[in-house]
Amino acid sequence: MALSAVDKDIECTVFNDGVEALERLRKLNGRSPDIIFLDVNMPRMNGVACLEEIRKLDKLANTKVFMYSTTSDNKMISTTAELGANGFIIKPPSLSVLQERLKQVFNY
């Protein structure tokens, strides 16, 4: 919802957990995603472990990865940055605040 409010032309694919996301990303043929958003607390494989695996994939080397979480823990934010995350979005209290943050991510 938030992404379509930012730009209706943004194509968004959602996965249920980190394992499914990684499996699908490994099978990509052709165009890679421009941006990946990873929830830190995904089931089966958390976002940090998924980030580590994504950064091992050459075909995703130029893909920006943003972590998404309710936590504002500075250690978590710095750890994900060290692992190759391009940014960290703390889940905001409202949809409008999230939309504004996404506009910054997409440079609108």
C-alpha positions in Angstrom: 0.0 0.0 0.0 2.7 2.4 1.0 4.8 1.7 -2.2 1.8 2.2 -4.5 1.1 5.5 -2.8 4.6 6.6 -3.6 4.5 5.6 -7.2 1.9 3.4 -8.9 4.5 2.1 -11.3 6.6 0.4 -8.6 6.3 -3.3 -8.9 6.4 -5.0 -5.6 6.8 -8.8 -4.9 6.2 -10.0 -1.4 7.6 -13.3 0.1 6.3 -15.0 3.2 9.7 -15.6 4.8 13.5 -15.3 4.3 13.9 -18.8 2.9 11.3 -18.3 0.2 12.7 -14.9 -0.6 16.2 -16.2 -1.0 15.1 -19.2 -3.1 13.3 -16.9 -5.5 16.1 -14.4 -5.6 18.6 -17.2 -6.5 16.4 -18.3 -9.4 16.1 -14.8 -10.9 16.9 -14.7 -14.6 17.3 -11.4 -16.3 16.5 -8.2 -14.5 17.4 -8.0 -10.8 15.3 -6.0 -8.4 16.4 -2.4 -7.9 15.6 -2.5 -4.1 15.0 -5.2 -1.6 13.3 -4.6 1.7 14.0 -7.2 4.4 12.1 -7.4 7.7 14.6 -8.1 10.4 12.2 -10.5 12.1 11.1 -12.7 9.2 10.2 -16.3 10.0 12.3 -19.3 9.0 15.3 -17.1 8.2 15.6 -13.7 9.7 16.4 -10.6 7.7 20.0 -10.4 8.9 20.8 -14.0 7.7 19.0 -13.3 4.5 21.0 -10.1 3.9 24.2 -12.1 4.4 23.1 -14.6 1.8 21.9 -11.9 -0.7 25.3 -10.2 -0.5 27.0 -13.4 -1.6 25.0 -13.4 -4.9 26.9 -11.6 -7.7 23.7 -10.9 -9.6 22.4 -8.8 -6.7 25.7 -6.9 -6.1 24.1 -3.7 -7.4 20.7 -4.1 -5.7 20.1 -1.8 -2.8 18.9 -3.6 0.4 17.0 -1.8 3.1 16.3 -3.4 6.5 12.8 -2.8 8.0 12.1 -3.3 11.7 10.4 -2.0 14.9 13.8 -2.0 16.6 15.8 1.2 16.8 18.8 -0.7 18.4 22.0 1.0 17.2 23.9 -2.2 17.3 21.4 -3.9 14.9 21.5 -0.9 12.6 25.3 -0.9 12.5 25.5 -4.7 12.1 23.3 -4.7 9.1 25.2 -1.8 7.6 28.4 -3.7 8.0 26.8 -6.7 6.3 25.9 -4.5 3.3 22.5 -3.0 4.0 22.1 0.4 2.3 19.7 1.6 4.9 17.5 0.8 7.9 13.9 1.9 8.1 12.4 1.9 11.6 8.7 1.0 11.3 6.9 4.3 11.7 3.7 4.8 13.7 1.6 5.7 10.6 1.3 4.9 6.9 1.9 8.5 5.9 5.3 8.6 7.7 6.2 5.3 6.0 5.3 6.8 2.6 7.5 9.8 3.3 10.4 7.6 4.2 9.9 5.5 1.1 9.9 8.7 -1.0 13.4 9.3 0.4 14.5 5.8 -0.5 13.3 6.2 -4.1 14.6 9.8 -4.3 11.2 11.4 -4.9 
